[in-house]
């Protein structure tokens, strides 16, 4: 994995140094002796390479020096400036020379990318742990999505069933109301009829002598439901009151009544209690 970033940087550095040296020798060779031009080119490439080597040494130690980095970028800018100047003064193929003038800066950028890769590189164990965590998170997300889809489908099915049941109830109520309306209309017709009204009036009870009561139609309409409190015959008995009543009924005759006889008379007297409480009271008093 390390070679994916270091090999392009090395290749770009080699091409940049060769190109810079060749341009300096060709460009300055016409004005100064070629050994001097060679020294200048080697000086630019040597300074560039020396600062790069020192930067790599600091990076291996986990350190960084801004001054060294600035010097290295200065040599890169100088090499790029030499290439740009040569391209601008060249009589032939100026565009081609200008197109490769960015190579020194590109090489520095590649080394910068490689340094960033080294600072963020992880061991295989750490990478495996990260992949495991990511896979676990994906599994949990998939399970959560499946659960939500299942709950949504269940809720949709329930709402559909409730809606259909409500529609059936509404249809039955409408049909029942129509039947009751028809029956009530028939009764109203019979009541309003001359002959049928006389016949219905003759079967009603007389309240006042000599006055025949009018036959009334049955009430058809909404009725108020009875509350649970109205259905209770009496409030629940406490254990003490229940013991007193059971003892009185049991000892009302001689010999004392059995549990079955006592329970029958307890119910007949209008009292209410569960079978469990009644049997417990019997055991307490007996």
C-alpha positions as CSV (number, residue, x, y, z in Angstrom):
1,X,0.0,0.0,0.0
2,X,2.9,2.4,0.7
3,X,4.2,2.0,-2.9
4,X,0.9,3.5,-4.3
5,X,2.0,7.0,-3.1
6,X,5.8,6.8,-2.9
7,X,6.4,5.4,-6.4
8,X,4.6,8.2,-8.3
9,X,6.4,10.7,-6.2
10,X,9.8,9.2,-6.9
11,X,9.1,8.9,-10.6
12,X,7.9,12.5,-10.8
13,X,11.0,13.7,-8.9
14,X,13.3,11.9,-11.3
15,X,11.6,13.3,-14.4
16,X,11.6,16.8,-12.9
17,X,15.3,16.7,-12.0
18,X,16.3,15.4,-15.4
19,X,14.1,17.9,-17.2
20,X,15.4,20.8,-15.0
21,X,19.1,19.8,-15.6
22,X,18.6,19.5,-19.4
23,X,16.8,22.8,-19.7
24,X,19.5,24.6,-17.6
25,X,22.3,23.1,-19.7
26,X,20.6,23.9,-23.0
27,X,19.4,27.3,-22.0
28,X,22.5,28.6,-20.2
29,X,25.0,26.6,-22.4
30,X,24.7,29.2,-25.1
31,X,25.7,32.0,-22.8
32,X,28.2,30.4,-20.4
33,X,30.4,27.3,-20.7
34,X,28.4,24.1,-20.4
35,X,30.3,23.0,-17.2
36,X,29.0,26.1,-15.5
37,X,25.5,25.4,-16.8
38,X,25.8,21.8,-15.5
39,X,26.8,23.0,-12.1
40,X,23.9,25.4,-11.9
41,X,21.4,22.7,-12.9
42,X,23.0,20.2,-10.4
43,X,22.8,22.9,-7.8
44,X,19.1,23.4,-8.3
45,X,18.4,19.7,-8.4
46,X,20.8,19.1,-5.5
47,X,19.2,21.7,-3.2
48,X,15.7,20.4,-4.1
49,X,16.8,16.8,-3.4
50,X,18.6,17.7,-0.2
51,X,15.7,19.5,1.4
52,X,13.4,16.6,0.3
53,X,15.7,14.1,2.0
54,X,15.8,16.2,5.2
55,X,12.0,16.5,5.2
56,X,11.7,12.8,4.8
57,X,14.0,12.2,7.8
58,X,12.0,14.6,9.9
59,X,8.8,12.9,8.9
60,X,10.2,9.5,9.8
61,X,10.9,10.9,13.3
62,X,7.4,12.3,13.5
63,X,8.7,15.9,13.3
64,X,8.2,18.8,11.0
65,X,10.2,22.0,10.3
66,X,8.6,24.8,8.5
67,X,11.9,26.4,7.5
68,X,13.1,23.2,5.7
69,X,9.7,23.0,4.0
70,X,9.9,26.6,2.8
71,X,13.4,26.0,1.4
72,X,12.2,22.9,-0.4
73,X,9.3,24.7,-2.0
74,X,11.6,27.6,-2.9
75,X,13.8,25.2,-4.9
76,X,10.7,23.8,-6.5
77,X,9.5,27.2,-7.5
78,X,13.0,28.1,-8.8
79,X,13.0,25.0,-10.9
80,X,9.6,25.7,-12.2
81,X,10.6,29.3,-12.9
82,X,13.6,28.2,-14.9
83,X,11.4,25.9,-17.0
84,X,8.8,28.7,-17.6
85,X,11.5,31.2,-18.5
86,X,13.0,28.8,-21.0
87,X,9.6,28.1,-22.5
88,X,8.9,31.8,-22.9
89,X,12.3,32.4,-24.6
90,X,12.4,29.3,-26.7
91,X,12.0,29.9,-30.5
92,X,10.5,26.4,-31.2
93,X,8.1,24.3,-29.2
94,X,7.4,27.0,-26.6
95,X,4.0,25.5,-25.8
96,X,5.4,22.0,-25.1
97,X,8.1,23.4,-22.8
98,X,5.5,25.5,-21.0
99,X,3.3,22.4,-20.6
100,X,6.0,20.5,-18.6
101,X,7.0,23.5,-16.5
102,X,4.8,22.4,-13.6
103,X,6.6,19.1,-13.0
104,X,8.8,20.3,-10.1
105,X,5.8,21.6,-8.2
106,X,3.9,18.5,-9.0
107,X,6.7,16.4,-7.6
108,X,6.6,18.4,-4.4
109,X,2.9,18.0,-4.2
110,X,3.2,14.2,-4.6
111,X,5.7,14.1,-1.7
112,X,3.2,16.1,0.3
113,X,0.5,13.6,-0.4
114,X,2.8,10.8,0.5
115,X,3.6,12.5,3.8
116,X,-0.1,12.9,4.6
117,X,-0.7,9.2,3.8
118,X,2.1,8.2,6.2
119,X,0.6,10.4,9.0
120,X,-2.8,8.8,8.6
121,X,-1.7,5.2,7.9
122,X,-3.2,2.5,10.1
123,X,-2.1,-1.0,11.0
124,X,-4.0,-4.0,9.5
125,X,-5.4,-4.8,13.0
126,X,-6.9,-1.3,13.2
127,X,-8.2,-1.5,9.7
128,X,-9.9,-4.8,10.5
129,X,-11.4,-3.4,13.6
130,X,-12.8,-0.4,11.7
131,X,-14.2,-2.7,9.0
132,X,-15.9,-4.8,11.7
133,X,-17.4,-1.7,13.3
134,X,-18.7,-0.4,10.0
135,X,-20.1,-3.8,9.1
136,X,-21.8,-4.0,12.5
137,X,-23.3,-0.6,12.0
138,X,-24.6,-1.5,8.5
139,X,-26.1,-4.7,9.9
140,X,-27.9,-2.8,12.7
141,X,-29.1,-0.2,10.2
142,X,-30.4,-3.0,7.9
143,X,-32.2,-4.7,10.8
144,X,-33.7,-1.4,11.9
145,X,-35.0,-0.7,8.4
146,X,-36.5,-4.2,8.1
147,X,-38.2,-3.8,11.5
148,X,-39.7,-0.4,10.5
149,X,-40.9,-1.8,7.2
150,X,-42.5,-4.8,8.9
151,X,-44.2,-2.5,11.5
152,X,-45.4,-0.2,8.8
153,X,-46.8,-3.2,6.8
154,X,-48.5,-4.5,10.0
155,X,-50.0,-1.2,10.8
156,X,-51.3,-0.8,7.3
157,X,-52.9,-4.2,7.5
158,X,-54.5,-3.4,10.8
159,X,-55.8,-0.1,9.5
160,X,-57.2,-1.8,6.4
161,X,-59.0,-4.4,8.6
162,X,-60.4,-1.8,11.0
163,X,-61.6,0.3,8.0
164,X,-63.3,-2.7,6.4
165,X,-64.9,-3.7,9.7
166,X,-66.1,-0.1,10.2
167,X,-67.5,-0.1,6.7
168,X,-69.4,-3.3,7.4
169,X,-70.7,-2.0,10.7
170,X,-71.9,1.2,8.9
171,X,-73.6,-0.9,6.2
172,X,-75.4,-3.0,8.8
173,X,-76.4,0.1,10.8
174,X,-77.7,1.7,7.6
175,X,-79.7,-1.4,6.7
176,X,-81.1,-1.7,10.2
177,X,-82.0,2.0,10.3
178,X,-83.7,1.6,6.9
179,X,-85.7,-1.5,8.2
180,X,-86.7,0.4,11.4
181,X,-87.7,3.4,9.4
182,X,-89.9,1.3,7.2
183,X,-91.5,-0.4,10.2
184,X,-92.1,2.9,11.9
185,X,-93.6,4.3,8.7
186,X,-95.9,1.2,8.6
187,X,-97.0,1.8,12.2
188,X,-97.6,5.5,11.5
189,X,-99.7,4.6,8.5
190,X,-101.7,2.2,10.6
191,X,-102.1,4.7,13.4
192,X,-103.2,7.4,11.1
193,X,-105.7,5.2,9.3
194,X,-109.4,5.6,10.2
195,X,-110.3,1.9,10.6
196,X,-106.9,0.7,11.9
197,X,-106.7,3.7,14.3
198,X,-110.1,2.8,15.7
199,X,-109.1,-0.9,16.1
200,X,-105.8,0.0,17.9
201,X,-107.6,2.5,20.2
202,X,-110.1,-0.2,21.2
203,X,-107.4,-2.4,22.7
204,X,-105.7,0.2,24.9
205,X,-106.5,0.5,28.5
206,X,-109.0,3.1,29.7
207,X,-107.5,5.6,32.2
208,X,-110.5,7.8,32.7
209,X,-114.1,6.3,32.4
210,X,-115.7,7.4,29.1
211,X,-112.4,8.5,27.6
212,X,-110.6,6.3,25.2
213,X,-106.9,6.8,25.3
214,X,-105.1,7.3,22.0
215,X,-102.7,4.5,20.9
216,X,-99.2,5.9,20.8
217,X,-96.3,4.9,18.6
218,X,-93.3,3.1,20.1
219,X,-90.3,5.4,20.7
220,X,-87.7,5.1,18.0
221,X,-84.5,7.0,18.5
222,X,-81.3,7.2,20.4
223,X,-81.2,5.9,24.0
224,X,-78.8,6.8,26.7
225,X,-76.7,3.7,27.8
226,X,-76.8,2.7,31.4
227,X,-73.7,3.4,33.4
228,X,-71.9,0.7,35.3
229,X,-72.9,2.4,38.6
230,X,-76.6,2.1,37.7
231,X,-76.3,-1.6,37.1
232,X,-74.9,-2.3,40.6
233,X,-77.6,-3.4,43.0
234,X,-75.6,-2.3,46.1
235,X,-72.1,-1.3,47.0
236,X,-69.6,-4.0,47.7
237,X,-69.7,-5.3,51.2
238,X,-66.6,-5.1,53.4
239,X,-65.2,-8.3,55.0
240,X,-66.6,-7.3,58.4
241,X,-70.1,-6.7,57.1
242,X,-69.9,-9.9,55.0
243,X,-68.9,-11.9,58.0
244,X,-71.9,-10.5,60.0
245,X,-74.4,-11.4,57.3
246,X,-73.0,-14.9,56.8
247,X,-73.0,-15.6,60.5
248,X,-76.6,-14.4,60.9
249,X,-77.8,-16.5,58.0
250,X,-75.8,-19.5,59.1
251,X,-77.1,-19.4,62.7
252,X,-80.7,-18.5,61.8
253,X,-81.7,-22.1,62.3
254,X,-80.7,-24.9,64.5
255,X,-78.6,-26.8,63.6
256,X,-76.5,-24.3,61.7
257,X,-77.0,-24.2,57.9
258,X,-74.5,-25.7,55.5
259,X,-72.5,-23.6,53.2
260,X,-74.7,-24.4,50.2
261,X,-77.9,-23.5,52.0
262,X,-76.3,-20.3,53.5
263,X,-75.1,-19.2,50.0
264,X,-78.6,-19.8,48.5
265,X,-80.3,-17.7,51.2
266,X,-77.5,-15.1,50.9
267,X,-78.2,-14.6,47.2
268,X,-82.0,-14.7,47.7
269,X,-81.7,-11.9,50.2
270,X,-80.3,-9.7,47.5
271,X,-76.7,-9.6,48.7
272,X,-73.9,-9.8,46.3
273,X,-70.4,-11.1,46.8
274,X,-68.0,-13.3,44.8
275,X,-67.8,-17.0,45.5
276,X,-64.3,-16.7,46.7
277,X,-65.1,-13.9,49.2
278,X,-68.3,-15.7,50.4
279,X,-66.4,-19.0,51.0
280,X,-63.7,-17.1,52.8
281,X,-66.3,-15.4,55.1
282,X,-67.9,-18.8,55.8
283,X,-64.5,-20.2,56.9
284,X,-63.9,-17.3,59.1
285,X,-67.2,-17.5,61.0
286,X,-67.5,-21.3,61.0
